[in-house]
């Protein structure tokens, strides 16, 4: 029996499908019970979000020193807007 979605690519399958219409997977290449969505890259139950953030983004230090720059840009844009409206 075909699964509801392809374990290989995740596409929706009709109930009587013999082959995935998207990637061509069949029972020999991806529908066996052992192929339970292993290649989808989903996190397991013990997923540690904090460890993931540290691994992906490095330290949790935020960049400092350019906040004042954006305040100056915002004030200049506001000044130009007021100048154009008054004219």
C-alpha positions, 0 to 999 in steps of 0.5 A, spaced: 500 500 500 502 506 498 503 512 503 499 518 503 506 522 501 512 520 498 518 518 503 523 520 498 520 527 496 514 529 500 509 529 494 502 527 496 500 521 493 494 518 490 491 512 494 493 507 489 499 510 487 505 505 484 510 510 483 511 517 485 509 522 480 514 527 482 520 523 483 519 516 481 520 513 487 517 506 488 516 501 494 524 498 492 527 505 492 523 509 498 516 506 500 519 500 504 517 501 512 525 502 513 525 508 509 520 512 514 522 519 511 529 519 513 532 524 508 527 529 509 532 533 514 526 534 520 529 534 527 528 529 532 525 529 538 531 531 542 532 537 538 536 542 542 534 549 539 539 553 543 545 548 541 542 549 533 542 557 534 549 557 537 552 552 531 548 556 526 549 563 528 556 562 532 556 566 539 550 570 541 553 577 541 549 582 537 553 587 533 554 593 536 556 600 534 551 602 528 545 603 532 546 610 532 547 610 524 540 608 523 538 613 528 541 619 524 539 616 517 531 616 520 532 623 522 535 625 516 529 621 512 524 625 517 527 632 515 527 631 508 520 628 508 518 634 512 522 639 508 518 636 501 511 637 505 512 644 507 514 646 500 
